Amino acid sequence: MIILACDDISKSYGIDLILDKITFSVAEGARMGVVGPNGSGKTTLFRIITGSISPDSGSVYKAKGATIGHLEQNSSVESDLVVWDELLKVYEPVLEMEKRIRSLELEISRHEDTSTLEYKRLADEYAGLLEEFEAKNGYSYESLMRGVLTGLGFSQDEYRKPVSHLSGGQKARVAMARLLLQKPEILLLDEPTNYLDLDSVQWLEDFLKGYDGTVIIISHDRYFLDRVCDSILEIENHKGQVFAGNYTEYHRKKRLQVELQEKEYRQQQKEIERQEAIIRRYRSYNREKSIRAAESREKALARMTLVEKPVYTEDIRMTFKAKNHCGRDVLSVEGLSMAFGNNCLFENVSFRMEKGDRVGIIGANGTGKTTLFRLLLGKLKPLHGEIRFGTGVDIGYYDQEQTSLDPANTLIDELSSAFPHLTTGEIRNALALFLFRGDDVFKPIGSLSGGERGRVILAKLMLAQNNFLLLDEPTNHLDMASKEVLENALSGYDGSILVISHDRYFLNKIADRILVLENMSVTEYQGNYDDYIAKKAYLEELKRLEAEKVPALTRTALKEQRKKEQLDRQKKKAFKQLLSDLEEAIKTLEQEVKKLEAEMCSPDLYNDIDRMLEIQQLYNKTKTDLDAKYNEWLMLQEDQE
């Protein structure tokens, strides 16, 4: 059942077109992600759905009685109440119902004669209220509140803290908690992970996967979209398109779609050029028969449905390389401890890095990740322990607070002061790679957005050519396209990387080792983020089995396991054979198409109209068969991936 649909939604602000005929529908219980470049109109679309702004044209359909809850990107709660009492307002109808139930119990207890009409009326009202009370979580609302608050990172001590005393991030989490407890049928979330640490994000993922309603999410967190969403709405160049599957599936399908569109566009343009050449040749014969043939082909060209040329958005470009090589040993940390007053962040932390290592650091907020970087950079002194860098190590630092930039400098002055040996032209060229062109280079740093300042820092890192990069949340202010460019650039980097990040998708692409800061110590896991999660789950399962003393697999279970493995091998073999047969069929059809195209280019063919029509029909059929085989091949590849 469709619970929400948008039909031909268009919106402009003055001469700026934002949305152009956006059409999509969402089934009840679906989880849709919304992606697109910054400024593409995602938030505008949400505001149109909620009715806070009106579209210029088009309509929004909502199932009768369906409620909509909207968490805006910078949602916050202003209240004089403590956190617990503020959330308790969600259940005011339930609390009133509970009061009425207690009142009815007293009234019923006073009736000795249970056969009277008044007693029956009270008993019926009581039974109905009990049923409604249970349906509205009357017996479990406190448990639900504790679960949501804990999941979003609030300690029990903070339950009784006044909302007015909370930080901006905490107020945003109160707003989210209130919305999740309200349980609207349609949940619109705009960047819900912005103020959450990794544990809270993972809790929210699980909550939304089990949510008894429809969820639509704007997010730049690709891993989050992968875990939660079953479809993706892409808004790009003012248009909307829905892809089935999570973010990774969308990204793969989008890439294949663009590649196929590019191929079809080139083929069609080639065919148009060929037809136009034939038309010119026919007209040059200047005979009645050849002119009719030319006119027939012109009509066929006019009826042709043109393939739209793919539109590519401009992305930043960067490459990282190390100017100077260092020795094998890059970093050694031994017995490191750090505290601020009575607040001990970590103690006895030890790890090593060698040339080429790519290490990711994760941990809850406040565990000391950024403090560790400041210790490595010599900005702080540890209580205990030793930090040693290898010979020739040259550090480049990405500061998530962006304090390494001078707000008073223009872009060109910022880079000129850091790299005085570069000419103005070289600096302009470097800034152009990060989409700063023309008069942009004279903008003061202080006037730039967080994303723009992030690009300036990346430009400085690229020019510095350090052999050891310390990156503190480098993807925080980047859009999805820029994150992918950064990932590709770091993948080709020949130096060493130590990165703090909550971007799990990024860690999967970059890290070959994960350090987890928790319980005032560090635990090391080999592999990327997914490997860490798998290893962690495996260790937890081992503990559980050990605690339960579960016996080893029985012979029957082992036999079933081997049978399944054999079946998997057979399936893989069958897939390879099917793929090989398809590729052979495609090769044969491609050769046949080339042969027919060569025959169609022969002027003699058009002296025999019957033969010409036969060749044309055969060509069209062969092309159709070839396209069908291409589609089979693509679908087979997608299914296998």
N, C-alpha and C positions, 0 to 999 in steps of 0.2 A: 504494500500500500504506500502511495506517495504521500509524504507528510508535509513536504515543502517543495515549491517549484518557482523558478523565476523565468519569465517569458519576455524575451526581447528587451531586457533592461538596458537603458542608455542614460548616461549622465555626463554633463559638461559643466565646467565652471568658466563662464565667459567664453573665450575662444578655445579653451583647453578641453579637448575631449578626454574623458576619463574611462568610461565604459561604453562599449558599442554593441548593442543587441546581444547581451549576455543571456544565454538560455541554458538551464540545467534543471534537473529534479533530484530530490533526495528521498530515498525510501525510508520508511520507518525502521529505526534501529541501525541505520547506516552510520559509518564514521568516515566523514569526508575531510580531507586536508585541502587547504587553499594556498597555492604558491604563486609567486610572481615577483618581479623586481620591485624594489622600493618605489612607491609612488604609482604603482600600476592600478590601484583602485580597490585593493582587497578590503581595507577598512571601510571605504565608501560603500561597498557592496553590503557589508554587515549592517551599516546604518540604514540602508534602504530596506533590508529585510526586517529590521526591528521597527521601521516606520519613523525613526528619528529625523530622516530626511526623505524627500520624495524624488523618485526618478523623473527624468525629463519625458521618458516614454517607457512603455512596458508595464508589466504587472507582477505582483508577488502573490502566489497562492499558498495558503496555510490551511492544513486540515482543521476542520471545525473543532473548536475547543482546545486545540493544542497551544500550550504555553511556551513562550520563548524566554530564555535567560541569556543575557549578554554580558560577558566579561570583556570590557574594553582594555586596550593595551596598557593604559596608565590608570587602571581602576584603583580606587582607594576608599577607605572608610573613615569618616570623621564622626566621632562619637565621644560622649563623656562617660559611657559605660565601660566596664571591664570587658575583656575579650569574650568570656563565657556568657555574660549577660547579653552582649550584643548579638551573639549567634542564637541565643535562646529566643530572641524575637521572631526567628523563623518559625518557631513552634508555638506561637501565641494562640492560634486556634486550637491546637492540641491541648494546651494547658487550660484553656477555657472549658474545653470538652471534659478534661479530667475533673475540674471543679464541679461541673454539672453532674458527672457520674457519682462523685462523692455525695452530692446533695440528694440525688435520687436514692442512693443507698439508705440515707437517713430517713427519707420519706417512706420508702418501702418498708423499712423496719418498724415503722409506727402502725402499719396496717395489720391488724390481727386477722381480719376477714379477707382471705385471698380470692374470694369469688366476686368481689365488687368490681364494677366497671372502672372505677378510679384506680384500683390496684392493677387491673389489666392494662390500663393506659400507661401507668408508670412502668410496669414491667416491660411492655413493648418498647417504650422509649429507651429504657435502660439497655435492653438487648441490642437495639439498633445502634445506640451510642458506643457500646462495647465493641461491636463489629467495626464501626468506623474508626474508633480509637486505635484498634489493632492495625487496621489497614494503613493508617497514617503514622505508623511507628510510635504509637503512644507508649509502648512498653520498652522501646529500645532507643529513643531519641538521644538520651544521654550517652549511650554507648556509641551511637553514630557520630555525635559531636566530638567525643574523645578520639575516635578513629580518624576523623578528617583532620582535626587539629594536630594530632601526632604525625599523621602522614605528611602534612605540610610543614613540619619542622618546628612546631611549638612544644616547648617543655611544659610540664604540669604547673610549674611556678608561673609561667606566662599566662595561664588561663585567667588568673585574677589580676592581670596587669591592665591598667586603663589603656584603651585604644589610643587616646591622645598622647600617651608616652611612647608609642611604638615608632620604629623607623618607617621610612617610606615603603621599603620592601615588605616589612611585616604587615603594614596596613593593606598592601596589595594582596597579601596572602589571606588576610581576614576577609577581604572582599571575595576572593575565590572560595574560601570555606563556606561563606554564607550562600553563595550561588549553588555550590555543589549540594548543600543540605536542602535547598529549595526543590531540587530535582525537577526542573522544567522538562517538558517533553522534547523540546529542541534546545540544545545547549550550544551557544556561539562563543568560542574562546579565541581571543585575539592575543597571540604570543603569550600563552599561559605559563611558559617555563622561564620567563625573564627573571623572576625573583626567587627561583627555586634552586636548591643545591641538588646534587646528583641523586641522593637518596629520595628526596621529595619528588623529583621528576619521575623516578622509577615507580614510586607509589602512585603518582597521578596516572601514569600509563596503565597500571593494573586496574585502577579505579575506573578509568574511562572505558577500558576493554569490557568491564563487567557492568557498565552503566545501563540502566533500563530505560533508554531513550535514544534520541538521535543526536549525534555530536558533529559539529562543523568547526574546524580548527584552522586558524591562520598561524603558521609557524615557520621559522627558519631552521628549526631543529630537525635535521633530516633523519636522525636515528629515532626521534620521538614519532615522526610521521610514519616511519617504517613499522614501528611496533603497534601503533594505534589504528592507523587508517586502512580502509579497504577500497578507497577511491581517492583520486586527486583531481581537483579543479585547478587548472592552470589559467591565470589571467596574464596575457602578454599581448602587447600592441593593441590594447583596448578590447581584445576579443577573449572569449572563454572557451575552454575545451576540457572535457572530462575524460580521464583515463582510469580504467579499472586497475586495482591493485595498490600497493603501498608506494612510498616515494622511490625506492630503488627500481621497482617495476615501471613506474611512470618515467623515470629518467632514461631507462633502457628503451622503452617504447617511443619516447620522444626522439631520442637519438636515431633510432631506426626509421621513424617517420620522416625526420628531416633528411636523412640520407636517401630514402626512397623518393621523397618529393624532389630532391635535388637531381637524382638520376632521371626521374620521369620528366622533369622540366628540361634537362639537357637533351633527352631523347626527343621530346616533342619539338623543341626549337630546331633540332637537326632535321626532323621530319618536315617542319614548316619550310625551312630553307630548301630542302630537296624538292618539295612540291612547288615552291615558287620558281625554282630553276626550271622544272619541267614546264610550268605554265609559260615562262618566258620563251622557252624553246618552241612550244606549240605556237605561240603567237608570232614567233619569227618566221614560221612556215607560211603564215598568212593565207591559209586555205580554210575553206568553210568548215571542213571536218576537224582540222586541228584547232580552230578558234572555238568550236563547240566543246571540244575536249578540254580546252583551257578554261572556258567558262564553267564547265562542270566541276573542275578541280577547285576553282575559286569559290564556288558555292559550298563545296565540301569543307574548304578551309574556314569559311565564314561560320559554318555550323559547328566547328570543332570547339569542344570545351577546353579552354586554356588552363594549363597547370600553373598555379601561382608560384612565382619565384620565391623560395624561402627567404624570410627576413631574419637577418642575424643581428642580435643586439650587441653593441660594442662592449667588450669586457676589458678589464685591466690586463696588462701583460707584464710578466716579471720572470726573471731567472735568478737563482741564487748559486753562487760558486765561491769557493775559497781561494783567495789570492795566494796565501802562503800555507804550506803544509806544516803539520805539527807531528810530534812523536806518537807512538802507539798509545801511551797513557794520556788521557785527556783530563780526567777528574777523579780524585780520591777523597771521599768524605769518611772520616773515622770518628765514631763516638760523639757525634754532634748533639748538643743539648741547648735548648733556648727557652727562656721564660721572661715574662714582663711582670715584675713584682711577684705575687703569689700565683700568677697564671702561667703554669708550665705548658708550653705548646708541644714540645717533643723532647725526648731524651735518648741518648745513645743511638742516634741514627747513623747508619753506615751504608755506603754503596759506592760502586766504582763505575766509571765510564771509559770506554776505549774509543779509538778513532772510528768514526762511521756509525757509532751507536745512535739510536733514536729512542729516547726514553720519555714516556708520558707520566706525569704526576697527577693523581686524582685524590680527592678527599673532601670531606664536608667543609662548609664554610667555617673558618676559625681554627682549622687544624694546623695552620702555619705554612701553607704552600708558598705564598708570596714572601713571607718572612724568610723562608729557606733561600729563595732567590736573592734577597737583600744581603743575606749572610755570604752567599757565593760571590756577590758583587763587591763585598767589602764595605757595604753601607751600614751594616750592623756587626757587632762582635758577639760571638757565641759565649754562653756560660762555660761550656766545656767542649772539647773536641778539636779536630784539625781538618782544614780544607787545603788540599794541594792540587794545583793545576800542572799539567804536563808541559814539557818544553815546547815553546812556540805556539801555545794556545792563545788565540785572539778572540775575545768575546764580543758578540753582538747581542743587544738586549731589546726585546719588545716589551714595553711597559704598558700594562692594561689600563693604568690610570692616566697614561699619555703625558706624564709630567716631564718627559725628556724633551718636549717641544716648548719653545718660547712663544707664548701667545702674542707678543708684540711684533714678532718677526713676520714678514711676508713669506710665502712659500719659497720664493727664489732666494731670499736672504737666509732662510733656515738651512737650505742645502748648500749655499755658497759658504756659509760660516763653517759647516761641517766638512766640506770638501773644497778648500780654497784652490786646489790645483786644477779643478775642472773649469772649463770655459762656460760662459752664460749659455751658449748654444747646447753644450753637453748637458747642462742642468735642465734646460727647457725640454730637451729630448727625453730625459729620464722622467720628468714630471708628466710628459705627454703619455708615457706608457701607463701611468696611473690616472689618466683621463683629466689631467689639469692642463688646459691649453689656453692660448691667447692671454687675455687679461686675468685669467684665473690665477696665474703665477704671482700676481701682485696682491692677492687677498691676504689679509692678516690671519695668522694661525688661529687667533682667538675667535674669528667669525665662522670657522669651519664646523661642520657637524662631527659627531664622534666617528662616523664611518670615513669621512674625508681625512680627519687627523690620523686615523689608522692607516690609511693609504700613504700618507706622508712618511710615517715611521717605516712602513715596508719599503718605500722608495729609498730611504736612508740606509736601511739594512742591505738592500740589493747593491747599492753603490759601495758600501763599506767592505763587502766581500770577506767577512769574518769566517773563521774556520770552526767556530763553536757558537751556536745560537741558543740563547735563553729566551724562550717565548712564553709570556704570561698572558693567557687567554687571547691569542692572536685573531681568533675568528669572531670575537664578541660583536664588533660593529660592522661586519661584512655581510653582504647579501650572498645568496646561494651561489651565484655564478662566480663571485670573487673568491669565495671559500674554495671552490673547485680549482680555480686558477692557482691559489696559494698551495693547495695540496699537490698539484702537479709540479709546481716549481720546487717545493721541498722534496718531492720524490726524486727529482733529478739532482739534488744538492749533494756535493761530495764531502761535506763536513759533518759535524756531530750536532745533534739536536737534543735539548732538554726542554720539554714543553709542559706547562700547566694548562689543562683544558678540561672543560666540562662538556665539550663537543665530542660526543662518542663516535659519531661518523668520521670526524677528523682524526681521532685517535686510531680508529681502525685502519685508516689510509696511511698514517705516518709512523705510528709507534711499533717498535719490535720488542719493547719491554714496558711494563707498567709498574710504577711505584705507588703504593697506596698508603697515604698518611692517615692513620687512625689509631686511637687509643694511645696517643703520644709516642708512637713508634712507626716504623715503615716496614711494609711487607712487599716483597718483590715477586712479580709474576712474569714469566716469559711469554712473548707474543703480544698481539694487539688487544684492544678492549674486549672483543668477543671471546678471545682466548682466555682472558682474565675471568670473564663471567662464567665461561664453561668450567674452568679450573676451580673457581670458587664454589660453583654448584656441585662439582664432583667431590670436593673436600667435605662440603656440608652433608652430602649424601653418605659419604664414608662414615662420618661421625654418627649419623642417624642409624646406619646399619650396625655400626659397632655397639651403639647404645642398646639397640633392639636385639643384637646378636642374631641377625638374620642368617640362616644357613646358606651355604653356597648353592649355585644352580644345580638342579637335579639333572639326571641323564636325559630325561624327557625334554627339559627346558633347553639343555645344550643342543639336543637334536633339532629342536624347533628353530633355535638361533642359527645353526648351520644351514638349515633348509632355507631360511629367509635370506641369508647371505648369498647362497647359490642362486636364488630367484633374482636377487638384485643384479648379480653378474650377468644372468641371462637377459634381463631387461636392457642392461647397458649394451650388450652385444647386438640385440635386436635394433636398438636405437642407431648404433653405428651403421648397421647394414641398411636401414631405412634411409638414413642421411646420405649414404653413398649412392643408393639408387636414385634419390631425388637429384643429387648433384649431376649424375650422369644424364638424367632426363633433361635437366636444364641445359647442359652442355650441348646435347643433340638438338634441342629446340633453338638455341641461340645460333647454331650453325645453319639450321634450316632458315631462320629469319634472315641471316646475312645472304644466303644463297638467293632467296626470293627478292630481297632488296636489290641485289645486283641485277637480277633479271628484269625488275621493274624499271631500272635505270636505262635499259636498252630501248632506243627510239623505235626499233623494228617491232617491238611488242605491240605498239599502239596502232599498227596497221591491221592487227587482228583483234577486233573488239571482243570476240568470244573468249579468246585466250587471255586477253587483258583482264576481263572480268573474273575469269577462273583463277588467275594468279592473285588478283586483289582479294578475293574471298578466302583463298588459301592462306594468304599473308595475314589477314585479319584473324582467322581461326588460330593460326600458329602463335600470333602475338598474345591472343587471349589465353591459350594453353600455357604459354611461357609465364605470363603474369600469375596464373593460378599456381604454377609450380613454385614461383618466387614466394608467394604468400604461404604455401605449405611449408617451404623451407624456413621462413621467418617464424611461423607459429611453432614449428618443431624446435627451433633454437630457443624460443621463449619458454616453452614447456620444460625443456631440459634444464635451463638456467634456474 
